[in-house]
C-alpha cells in the first residue's frame, strides 16, 4: 500500500513545472486538435452573423420565398442559354473541352448569382467559391449552417457510357430540386444514352418526383445541343434542340 501511494503521488518535474504522467503526456501530444475545416471557402466568415429577431427572420424567410423562382422556371432559363452556344464559343473551340466547361459554368453560375445564390465552381477564384463536391453548385446558408442546395451540375465530355454514368450518378445522391448533366455523343448513340440515364433516375430508390433533371447532350454530328427535361420519376417533360438561331422545345 505504501509503494502504491508513493506511485500515485509521483510527478515528473522539469523547470519548476509539474508534468502529467509520461503516458498521459504522450497521448496528449498525439491527440489531433479539434479543428473543423470549412466545407467551402468563406464558410467561417459566414458563421459570425448578427443575431436577428424573430420578426426579422420571418420577414427574410417570406422575402426569399416570394423571390424564389421555381425549378421549372430556372430550367427554362438554362435551356435557353444553350441556344447559339457553339457559335458563341467559335473562337474558343480549338481550346478543347475546358473552354466549353468554363463558359457553361460561367453562364449558369451567373444565373444563380442573379437570383441570390452562392456559387461553388472551380476556375473562378475572384468570383465564385472554389469547387465543392460537384462541378457547380448553387447553395445558401442561414445562421452559419447549410440551408439549401438548389442546383447541382456535372459535365463529362468523355463519350463512353462508363464516363457519363460515373458523373451522372453523383446527381442521384443529392437533395436538390434541379440537377444538370452535360455530355456529348454521336447521333447514333444519343437516344440510347438518354434512355439509359432516364432509367437510372427511375431505378434509384431515394428519388422525388418533384426533382427536375436537365440532360443536355451535344450532338457531335449535328453540332447542336439536344436537351431532355426529366422529372424525378424518370419521365420526360420536354424535349429541346438548339437550331443555331432559335430553341425548339417540344412538350411531351
QUILINWO-V995199 format. One record per residue. N is the residue number from 1. RES is the residue in one letter. SS is DSSP state (~ for helix, > for strand, _ for the rest). PHI is phi in degrees with one decimal (NA if undefined). Layout:
{{N;RES;SS;PHI} {N;RES;SS;PHI}}
This chain:
{{1;X;_;NA} {2;X;~;-61.0} {3;X;~;-65.2} {4;X;~;-63.8} {5;X;~;-65.0} {6;X;~;-64.8} {7;X;~;-65.2} {8;X;~;-63.9} {9;X;~;-82.0} {10;X;_;-69.7} {11;X;_;-135.7} {12;X;>;-87.6} {13;X;>;-119.1} {14;X;>;-147.7} {15;X;_;62.0} {16;X;_;84.6} {17;X;>;-108.0} {18;X;>;-78.7} {19;X;>;-99.4} {20;X;_;-69.9} {21;X;_;-58.6} {22;X;~;-57.1} {23;X;~;-64.8} {24;X;~;-67.4} {25;X;~;-64.1} {26;X;~;-62.4} {27;X;~;-62.4} {28;X;~;-64.3} {29;X;~;-69.9} {30;X;~;-88.4} {31;X;_;-70.4} {32;X;_;-69.4} {33;X;_;-67.1} {34;X;_;-82.1} {35;X;_;-109.3} {36;X;_;-121.4} {37;X;_;-62.9} {38;X;_;-66.8} {39;X;_;-62.9} {40;X;_;-133.8} {41;X;_;-58.7} {42;X;_;78.0} {43;X;~;-63.5} {44;X;~;-59.5} {45;X;~;-64.3} {46;X;~;-80.6} {47;X;~;-72.3} {48;X;_;-85.0} {49;X;_;-109.5} {50;X;_;-64.4} {51;X;_;-73.5} {52;X;_;-96.7} {53;X;_;-72.5} {54;X;~;-60.3} {55;X;~;-68.6} {56;X;~;-66.8} {57;X;~;-63.9} {58;X;~;-64.3} {59;X;~;-64.0} {60;X;~;-62.7} {61;X;~;-63.8} {62;X;~;-66.7} {63;X;~;-65.2} {64;X;~;-64.6} {65;X;~;-66.2} {66;X;~;-71.0} {67;X;_;-103.0} {68;X;_;-90.7} {69;X;_;-67.9} {70;X;_;-72.3} {71;X;~;-60.9} {72;X;~;-64.8} {73;X;~;-65.9} {74;X;~;-64.7} {75;X;~;-58.9} {76;X;~;-65.3} {77;X;~;-63.5} {78;X;~;-65.7} {79;X;~;-57.3} {80;X;~;-64.9} {81;X;~;-66.4} {82;X;_;-88.8} {83;X;_;-68.3} {84;X;_;64.7} {85;X;~;-60.2} {86;X;~;-58.9} {87;X;~;-68.6} {88;X;~;-66.5} {89;X;_;-108.6} {90;X;~;-57.2} {91;X;~;-72.2} {92;X;~;-95.8} {93;X;~;-58.6} {94;X;~;-70.5} {95;X;~;-81.2} {96;X;_;91.7} {97;X;~;-64.2} {98;X;~;-59.1} {99;X;~;-63.5} {100;X;~;-65.4} {101;X;~;-61.3} {102;X;~;-60.9} {103;X;~;-67.3} {104;X;~;-62.3} {105;X;~;-65.4} {106;X;~;-67.6} {107;X;~;-60.9} {108;X;~;-75.9} {109;X;~;-64.8} {110;X;~;-63.4} {111;X;~;-62.7} {112;X;~;-63.8} {113;X;~;-59.1} {114;X;~;-57.8} {115;X;_;-99.7} {116;X;_;87.3} {117;X;_;-92.5} {118;X;>;-86.2} {119;X;>;-112.4} {120;X;>;-110.3} {121;X;_;-164.5} {122;X;_;-71.4} {123;X;_;96.5} {124;X;_;-131.9} {125;X;_;-63.0} {126;X;_;-97.4} {127;X;_;-131.5} {128;X;_;-102.4} {129;X;>;-71.9} {130;X;_;-62.1} {131;X;_;-58.0} {132;X;_;-145.2} {133;X;_;70.1} {134;X;_;-122.1} {135;X;_;-64.3} {136;X;>;-153.5} {137;X;>;-139.0} {138;X;>;-106.4} {139;X;>;-147.6} {140;X;>;-138.6} {141;X;>;-118.6} {142;X;>;-135.8} {143;X;_;61.7} {144;X;_;82.8} {145;X;>;-119.7} {146;X;>;-63.0} {147;X;>;-103.0} {148;X;>;-161.9} {149;X;>;-112.2} {150;X;>;-96.0} {151;X;>;-142.5} {152;X;>;-130.8} {153;X;>;-140.5} {154;X;>;-127.3} {155;X;>;-127.1} {156;X;>;-144.4} {157;X;_;-92.2} {158;X;_;-64.9} {159;X;_;-92.0} {160;X;_;-83.3} {161;X;~;-59.7} {162;X;~;-61.1} {163;X;~;-62.6} {164;X;~;-66.9} {165;X;~;-60.0} {166;X;~;-59.7} {167;X;~;-74.6} {168;X;~;-61.1} {169;X;~;-68.5} {170;X;~;-63.0} {171;X;~;-65.6} {172;X;~;-63.1} {173;X;~;-78.0} {174;X;_;-84.9} {175;X;_;-87.3} {176;X;_;-160.0} {177;X;_;-79.9} {178;X;>;-135.9} {179;X;>;-126.7} {180;X;>;-118.7} {181;X;>;-122.5} {182;X;>;-119.1} {183;X;>;-153.6} {184;X;>;-135.5} {185;X;>;-162.9} {186;X;_;-75.5} {187;X;~;-56.1} {188;X;~;-67.0} {189;X;~;-101.1} {190;X;~;-62.7} {191;X;~;-63.8} {192;X;~;-61.7} {193;X;~;-67.3} {194;X;~;-56.9} {195;X;~;-66.1} {196;X;~;-64.3} {197;X;~;-67.7} {198;X;~;-61.7} {199;X;~;-64.0} {200;X;~;-65.4} {201;X;~;-62.9} {202;X;~;-65.1} {203;X;~;-76.5} {204;X;_;-70.1} {205;X;_;-70.1} {206;X;_;-91.0} {207;X;_;-109.7} {208;X;_;-130.3} {209;X;_;-65.9} {210;X;_;-80.8} {211;X;_;-71.0} {212;X;>;-122.4} {213;X;>;-107.5} {214;X;>;-106.5} {215;X;>;-99.4} {216;X;>;-115.6} {217;X;>;-119.2} {218;X;>;-89.0} {219;X;>;-84.3} {220;X;_;-65.3} {221;X;_;-86.8} {222;X;_;-90.8} {223;X;_;58.1} {224;X;>;-133.3} {225;X;>;-89.1} {226;X;>;-116.3} {227;X;>;-129.1} {228;X;>;-119.0} {229;X;>;-97.3} {230;X;>;-124.5} {231;X;>;-85.5} {232;X;_;-68.4} {233;X;_;-97.1} {234;X;_;87.0} {235;X;_;-98.3} {236;X;>;-73.0} {237;X;>;-94.4} {238;X;>;-138.1} {239;X;>;-126.4} {240;X;>;-131.7} {241;X;>;-146.8} {242;X;>;-75.8} {243;X;_;-103.6} {244;X;_;101.2} {245;X;_;-128.2} {246;X;_;-123.0} {247;X;>;-91.8} {248;X;>;-100.0} {249;X;>;-118.7} {250;X;>;-115.4} {251;X;>;-82.5} {252;X;_;-108.1}}
